[in-house]
């Protein structure tokens, strides 16, 4: 089968081989894929739309709850609100998707 370049960049395992435990990997290509890939851009926009519609009074908190399953700290909320005011909510979500906390969630 044809492999998806996005999954290749994320070091997706070969489905034809048994891999009970995967070794973690991180590379600049993974960060670039998670920042620029059409799927990530689409997902970030969809999450932003959801948070603006469902929780218009707290879209930043919604983004943290959706991606990290927790509330942002006061410092995180302050910085995230500043970032969102300068850019937009979808850009913040892309930053969160690229965070170590999101990538190593267990």
N, C-alpha and C positions, 0 to 999 in steps of 0.2 A: 504494500500500500504506500501511498504518498504521505510523507510526514509533513505536518504543519510546521512551518518555520518558527512560528511563535512558540510552539511547544518544544521545538528543538532548542531554542534560545534558553528556555527555562529548564533544560536538562531533563525533559520528560523521558521516562524509561521506555525501553522497547517492549511493547505489549507481548511480543513473542517469547520473551525470556522471563523466567520467574525471578523476582527480586524481592525477597521477604523484608529486607531492610535497605533503604536507600541512604546513601551518604549525602549529607547536605553539600550544596555547592552555591557559590555566588560569583558572579562575574559582571564586568561592565556591560556586556551584551544583554544580560538579564535585566539590569536596571534600565537600559535603553529601550528594551522591548516593553517593559512595564510602564515606561513613560510615554512612548510614542505609538505603540501598536493600535491599530484601528479598533480592536476589541476592547482594549483598556479605555480608549477615548469614549467609545460607545457606553461602556459600563459606567464610567465616571459621570457622564451626562445623565444616564438613567437614574443613578443613585441620587444625583443632585436634584433632578426633577422630583423624585419621590420625596426627598427630604423637604423641598420647598412646598410641596403640596400637602403632605401629611403632617409636617411639624414646622409650619412657617414661622412660628415664634422662636424656634431653636434649631435652625438647619445645621449648624456646626455640631451641636450635641447629637443630632440625628446621625450625622456622618460618623462620629466616633462610636455611637452605639451600634450602627450597622456594620462597621468594619472591625472594630476592636471589642465589641460587646461590653463596653464600659462607658462611663461618663468621662469627659475630658477633665483634667485638673484645671484649677483656676488659671494657671500660667498657660497651659495648652489652649484653653478657651480664648484667652486674651490674644495670644499670638495667632491663633486660627482666625479669629474675627478680624484682626488687622490684615492678615493675608487675603482673606475672602473679600474684604472691602477694596483692596488694591487689585485683585485679580478676579476670581469668582469661585463659587462653591465647587464646581467641577474640577478646577485646578487644585483646590485643597484636597479633594478626594484622590486625585492622582498622586499628590504628595503622600497621603496616608497609605495608599496602596504600595508605594515604594518604601515605606518605613520598615525597619527591622521588626517592629512589633507585629505588623501584618504578615510579613513574610515568614516569620518563625512561630506563628501562633500554634499553640499545642493544646 
